[in-house]
Amino acid sequence: MNPKNRQWTLARRPQGMLQEEDFAYRETTIPEAALDEGQVLLQNLWLGFDATQREWLKDQEGYLPPVGVGEVVRASSVARVLRSTNPALPEGALVQGLYGWQDYALAHPGDALPPALLPPGVTPEMALAALGGTALTAYFGLVDVGGIAAGQTVVVSAAGGATGSMAVQIAKLRGARVIGIAGGAAKCAWVRGLGAEDCIDYRNEALAERLRTLCPDGIDIAFDNVGGAHLEAMIACIAPRGRVVLCGQIAGYDAQQPPPGPRNLMNLIYRRARMEGFLMLDYLHRTGEAFAELGPWMASGELRWEADVQEGFHRIPQTLLRLFRGENMGKQLLRIDRQEAQP
Ligand SMILES: NC(=O)c1ccc[n+]([C@@H]2O[C@H](COP(=O)([O-])OP(=O)(O)OC[C@H]3O[C@@H](n4cnc5c(N)ncnc54)[C@H](OP(=O)(O)O)[C@@H]3O)[C@@H](O)[C@H]2O)c1
């Protein structure tokens, strides 16, 4: 009997905090039609979870079209090529792409985001956690947007997450003094272990006050993943000619209405500071430049990556919720287990 194609689809537009009921499980047949020239049939093995997935579920203009109700939820993954008509993507090869919450998918090198072969020796976890968007986002945010230089003070919010933990380490390796912001004592201890001079537990400490104490000469680069109160506290401490790098606004992703912006933008004027958003996707053509610096740090163990691995197809929706509950340390991944019971 042919295996089924298990899928998680978007059941309804999420309102407020994501819930497991926002997603629906279904089984379909695997796409078995004759493959077009160059096309491949893929079997997903690993899924990556990104805060930006919450934004894709909204009915709004973004940098990618919204996921429609009833459609398979878009997600990054590593998949194995099961059938191929393409010598460049041979059967058995591992590829990375946006193949979503399902077992099987079709892909073609002419797709808007073509399947990317994993280089020899690169495991799925490495590909999704370290070499995926996470490290590139942190790298280009700090280097290109932030203009990082040795000796500067860098503050990173959501410092214990996938992107933040990379930003902490890259800033430190570039010679900066780094302060993290994260939720909970255990996560803060982990962030200090990554090289941050200190880490503020925003759930239990007065964030604005602690930032002022830890950054007496101001923040040269505020690498903000959170927005809201975190952003406002960082703007309050920005150094003369400082840069606020807008990477993400996760505190607002579940909000029904966008929260009001920071109330202290005048401080950017007083300090002649700059605030700039960026998208990692715009830097894909410069991946080689980033890997030239990141690769040796990874090989030497100076740049570490941590993956928080969940198991099982039935756990997919609840695994996305972990990001918004702050339950993940490092990159949130899930290994698809073929033997498990169905939901
Ligand atoms: N601009 C780009 O191209 C780009 C690319 C990738 C990611 N991003 C952004 O980077 C940020 C991190 O994304 P990620 O995928 O790497 O996720 P992640 O950091 O691994 O996970 C999200 C973390 O955010 C923190 N968080 C969640 N809700 C929060 C809240 N209300 N207030 C404060 N902190 C909260 C949680 O940590 P705590 O336990 O510390 O609360 C959680 O672990 C997101 O804003 C994302 O949109 C941007």
Ligand as a Chemical Component Dictionary entry (heavy atoms), coordinates in Angstrom:
data_LIG
# 
_chem_comp.id                   LIG 
_chem_comp.type                 NON-POLYMER 
_chem_comp.pdbx_formal_charge   0 
_chem_comp.three_letter_code    LIG 
# 
loop_
_chem_comp_atom.comp_id 
_chem_comp_atom.atom_id 
_chem_comp_atom.alt_atom_id 
_chem_comp_atom.type_symbol 
_chem_comp_atom.charge 
_chem_comp_atom.model_Cartn_x 
_chem_comp_atom.model_Cartn_y 
_chem_comp_atom.model_Cartn_z 
_chem_comp_atom.pdbx_ordinal 
LIG N1  N1  N 0  14.589 40.321 9.317  1  
LIG C1  C1  C 0  14.766 39.062 8.949  2  
LIG O1  O1  O 0  15.127 38.763 7.802  3  
LIG C2  C2  C 0  14.554 37.981 9.951  4  
LIG C3  C3  C 0  14.972 36.640 9.684  5  
LIG C4  C4  C 0  14.786 35.673 10.675 6  
LIG C5  C5  C 0  14.194 36.035 11.888 7  
LIG N2  N2  N 1  13.783 37.322 12.089 8  
LIG C6  C6  C 0  13.178 37.733 13.360 9  
LIG O2  O2  O 0  14.028 37.328 14.407 10 
LIG C7  C7  C 0  13.245 37.116 15.582 11 
LIG C8  C8  C 0  13.591 35.750 16.165 12 
LIG O3  O3  O 0  13.084 34.756 15.280 13 
LIG P1  P1  P 0  13.542 33.224 15.399 14 
LIG O4  O4  O 0  12.830 32.515 14.306 15 
LIG O5  O5  O -1 15.024 33.154 15.499 16 
LIG O6  O6  O 0  12.863 32.757 16.754 17 
LIG P2  P2  P 0  13.567 32.429 18.147 18 
LIG O7  O7  O 0  14.336 33.619 18.576 19 
LIG O8  O8  O 0  14.243 31.117 18.112 20 
LIG O9  O9  O 0  12.278 32.253 19.083 21 
LIG C9  C9  C 0  11.549 33.336 19.465 22 
LIG C10 C10 C 0  11.954 33.847 20.863 23 
LIG O10 O10 O 0  11.376 35.126 21.041 24 
LIG C11 C11 C 0  11.126 35.348 22.410 25 
LIG N3  N3  N 0  9.773  35.916 22.567 26 
LIG C12 C12 C 0  8.603  35.379 22.136 27 
LIG N4  N4  N 0  7.580  36.178 22.467 28 
LIG C13 C13 C 0  8.121  37.241 23.116 29 
LIG C14 C14 C 0  7.584  38.411 23.727 30 
LIG N5  N5  N 0  6.273  38.651 23.718 31 
LIG N6  N6  N 0  8.435  39.282 24.316 32 
LIG C15 C15 C 0  9.769  39.039 24.339 33 
LIG N7  N7  N 0  10.331 37.953 23.787 34 
LIG C16 C16 C 0  9.527  37.060 23.195 35 
LIG C17 C17 C 0  11.201 33.995 23.118 36 
LIG O11 O11 O 0  12.348 34.005 23.961 37 
LIG P3  P3  P 0  12.277 34.503 25.503 38 
LIG O12 O12 O 0  12.193 33.251 26.312 39 
LIG O13 O13 O 0  13.532 35.259 25.656 40 
LIG O14 O14 O 0  11.027 35.328 25.647 41 
LIG C18 C18 C 0  11.406 32.989 21.984 42 
LIG O15 O15 O 0  12.275 31.945 22.332 43 
LIG C19 C19 C 0  11.790 37.252 15.166 44 
LIG O16 O16 O 0  11.328 38.552 15.481 45 
LIG C20 C20 C 0  11.845 37.062 13.658 46 
LIG O17 O17 O 0  10.762 37.665 13.005 47 
LIG C21 C21 C 0  13.960 38.277 11.152 48 
# 
loop_
_chem_comp_bond.comp_id 
_chem_comp_bond.atom_id_1 
_chem_comp_bond.atom_id_2 
_chem_comp_bond.value_order 
_chem_comp_bond.pdbx_ordinal 
LIG N1  C1  SING 1  
LIG C1  O1  DOUB 2  
LIG C1  C2  SING 3  
LIG C2  C3  SING 4  
LIG C2  C21 DOUB 5  
LIG C3  C4  DOUB 6  
LIG C4  C5  SING 7  
LIG C5  N2  DOUB 8  
LIG N2  C6  SING 9  
LIG N2  C21 SING 10 
LIG C6  O2  SING 11 
LIG C6  C20 SING 12 
LIG O2  C7  SING 13 
LIG C7  C8  SING 14 
LIG C7  C19 SING 15 
LIG C8  O3  SING 16 
LIG O3  P1  SING 17 
LIG P1  O4  DOUB 18 
LIG P1  O5  SING 19 
LIG P1  O6  SING 20 
LIG O6  P2  SING 21 
LIG P2  O7  DOUB 22 
LIG P2  O8  SING 23 
LIG P2  O9  SING 24 
LIG O9  C9  SING 25 
LIG C9  C10 SING 26 
LIG C10 O10 SING 27 
LIG C10 C18 SING 28 
LIG O10 C11 SING 29 
LIG C11 N3  SING 30 
LIG C11 C17 SING 31 
LIG N3  C12 SING 32 
LIG N3  C16 SING 33 
LIG C12 N4  DOUB 34 
LIG N4  C13 SING 35 
LIG C13 C14 SING 36 
LIG C13 C16 DOUB 37 
LIG C14 N5  SING 38 
LIG C14 N6  DOUB 39 
LIG N6  C15 SING 40 
LIG C15 N7  DOUB 41 
LIG N7  C16 SING 42 
LIG C17 O11 SING 43 
LIG C17 C18 SING 44 
LIG O11 P3  SING 45 
LIG P3  O12 DOUB 46 
LIG P3  O13 SING 47 
LIG P3  O14 SING 48 
LIG C18 O15 SING 49 
LIG C19 O16 SING 50 
LIG C19 C20 SING 51 
LIG C20 O17 SING 52 
# 
